[in-house]
Amino acid sequence: PAPPGNGVERLIAVGIGGEADRAKLDWLALGGFIAGKVSGRTATVVLDGPAGPVPPEDAARLALGARLRAYKFDRYK
């Protein structure tokens, strides 16, 4: 559950590790992981890096990973 007074029902915080871990961070995989946690629900993702804003290229990779995780090919099912 989220802390009261912020207007959201749930809050999920995802850590990305220490400074050494961030150098090899796979933004596509992280986006897929986040999409898996909120599967079937509406969510707002807020990115806040330890050294300031997340670069747009990394944010785009995270969004792509989330879209790929949410993809379902069920046309012939």
MORA-V674416 format. One record per run of one state. SS is the DSSP state (H for helix, E for strand, C for the rest). FROM is the first residue (numbers start at 1). LEN is the number of residues. If there is no record, write none. Layout:
{{SS FROM LEN} {SS FROM LEN}}
//
This chain:
{{C 1 18} {H 19 4} {C 23 4} {H 27 11} {C 38 11} {E 49 1} {C 50 2} {E 52 1} {C 53 3} {H 56 15} {C 71 7}}
//
